[in-house]
Amino acid sequence: MSEIFTCGDHGALVSYLYDECAPAERRAVLAHAAICSACAEELAALGATREQLAAWTPPDAQLGFRVVSDTSNVLRPSRWWQTPMPAWAQAAAAALIFTTGITLGALRGTTPGNRGPAGPAPQQPIATTVAAAGAPVTRADLAALEQRLRSELVRAQTVSQPVAATPADARVLERVQAMIDESEQRQRRELAFRTTEMVRDFDAQRNDDLARIERTLGQMDGTTGAEVVQQRQMLNYLMRVSQRGQ
Amino acid sequence: MTLTDDELVARSMSGDAESFNQLILRWERPIYALAYRVIGREEDARDVCQETFLRAFRALPGFKGQAKFSSWLYRIALNLCRDWIRRQRRAPVMQMPEGVDPGEFVAEQGPVESIEDLVGRRQLSAVVEEAMALLPEEQRTAIILKEYHGMTFQEIADMQGCPLSTVKTRLYQGLTVLRRHLEKTGRLSSKAEETMTPRLVKRS
């Protein structure tokens, strides 16, 4: 630190300006500024510049950052296919699939004349599967279930095979067909009759309305003519009266 | 009871994230202000601020406490600002700092508009910001660290990785440019103007 300040010592000037200098250096700067107007003026100007700088404020910003270190507690969408399924869920899923399969099979087998062993049979395995809920499902259980399903399907297919047609059935079919044809003809006739009736009623109503309109118009004409005659008589009377007055 | 930075750092290092969040709460405004003043863009300053704390959190196990925690943060933030400035330099289109009108910036190189118009149109904060944008990065950073963050010459020298005398030179040169700009825009009265401009003096 120098105790003598010379013009152009910018470092010392800055140290004095920011009040980060030894007391001896500070005294040296002050002593020089007292006799050097250029340095005094520069010190004053730089000091004033610093005062202006205080006015610069950054715009307000939404900050509030946070860190979360414990990532194990962070909820994130899990990959459901990777998580092991509990035994009860496996049993429930198996029961649901089985019920759906049997219901579909039963629906297919419920055509007229086919109600039989395919109906109540599926209820049995459901009960056994649900009863097993809580115990772990083994591979043997699944194999048994598959076997049972296959046998049910085979039975349902056997039952629902088409029955060969007999001559009696052919006659019945012919009769039914004839009845259907007859019914259709009757319906057509009925439709034609009702349509004709409706057209006739419509025409009659139309003619009636037209006649009524004509009558009304005639009455209006007659009334108007009578009024014209009355007005003409009134005018003639007034003419006569006025001529007498003259 | 308010814990010191060192205490909060120690707790953070032992896995207490809440302590680190307290450090963030304490230092995010100064770090954001530093970033904004250095790079001049609000959105980017926010990003720099966020990234500063993220990096600090990751590097916390390596923080040995040789420097103050705040100085360490400032160093990280300044490095990020420097990276940002380099990226901007490489970018084909130069971005002006926010609040600086390029047209006006160019116009100020030639004849300046009237003092009254400029003062009336802009607040002092904007004028200072505009003046700071004219400085080279090193001078601007030195002035920001000194004026707005109260660092010592030595701390700035450590931060900028330069001798102490260089810091003083940067401060002097930066202040001189700012002074001229503020004189030109009428925020400061120059001595030459005072001596040459005739004044109306009210007679007593």
Chai-1 contact restraints between the chains, C-beta under 6 A:
chainA,res_idxA,chainB,res_idxB,connection_type,confidence,min_distance_angstrom,max_distance_angstrom,comment,restraint_id
A,H10,B,Y172,contact,1.0,0.0,6.0,A-B,restraint_1
A,G11,B,S165,contact,1.0,0.0,6.0,A-B,restraint_2
A,G11,B,K168,contact,1.0,0.0,6.0,A-B,restraint_3
A,V14,B,K168,contact,1.0,0.0,6.0,A-B,restraint_4
A,V14,B,L171,contact,1.0,0.0,6.0,A-B,restraint_5
A,V14,B,Y172,contact,1.0,0.0,6.0,A-B,restraint_6
A,E41,B,K191,contact,1.0,0.0,6.0,A-B,restraint_7
A,A45,B,R179,contact,1.0,0.0,6.0,A-B,restraint_8
A,L46,B,L175,contact,1.0,0.0,6.0,A-B,restraint_9
A,A48,B,L188,contact,1.0,0.0,6.0,A-B,restraint_10
A,T49,B,L175,contact,1.0,0.0,6.0,A-B,restraint_11
A,T49,B,L178,contact,1.0,0.0,6.0,A-B,restraint_12
A,T49,B,R179,contact,1.0,0.0,6.0,A-B,restraint_13
A,Q52,B,L182,contact,1.0,0.0,6.0,A-B,restraint_14
A,Q52,B,R187,contact,1.0,0.0,6.0,A-B,restraint_15
A,L53,B,V128,contact,1.0,0.0,6.0,A-B,restraint_16
A,L53,B,E147,contact,1.0,0.0,6.0,A-B,restraint_17
A,A55,B,L124,contact,1.0,0.0,6.0,A-B,restraint_18
A,A55,B,S125,contact,1.0,0.0,6.0,A-B,restraint_19
A,A55,B,V128,contact,1.0,0.0,6.0,A-B,restraint_20
A,W56,B,S125,contact,1.0,0.0,6.0,A-B,restraint_21
A,W56,B,V128,contact,1.0,0.0,6.0,A-B,restraint_22
A,W56,B,E129,contact,1.0,0.0,6.0,A-B,restraint_23
A,T57,B,S125,contact,1.0,0.0,6.0,A-B,restraint_24
A,P58,B,A33,contact,1.0,0.0,6.0,A-B,restraint_25
A,P58,B,Y36,contact,1.0,0.0,6.0,A-B,restraint_26
A,P59,B,E42,contact,1.0,0.0,6.0,A-B,restraint_27
A,A61,B,Y32,contact,1.0,0.0,6.0,A-B,restraint_28
A,A61,B,E42,contact,1.0,0.0,6.0,A-B,restraint_29
A,A61,B,R46,contact,1.0,0.0,6.0,A-B,restraint_30
A,L63,B,E28,contact,1.0,0.0,6.0,A-B,restraint_31
A,L63,B,Y32,contact,1.0,0.0,6.0,A-B,restraint_32
A,F65,B,I24,contact,1.0,0.0,6.0,A-B,restraint_33
A,F65,B,Q50,contact,1.0,0.0,6.0,A-B,restraint_34
A,F65,B,F53,contact,1.0,0.0,6.0,A-B,restraint_35
A,R66,B,N21,contact,1.0,0.0,6.0,A-B,restraint_36
A,V67,B,A17,contact,1.0,0.0,6.0,A-B,restraint_37
A,V67,B,F20,contact,1.0,0.0,6.0,A-B,restraint_38
A,V67,B,F57,contact,1.0,0.0,6.0,A-B,restraint_39
A,S69,B,A17,contact,1.0,0.0,6.0,A-B,restraint_40
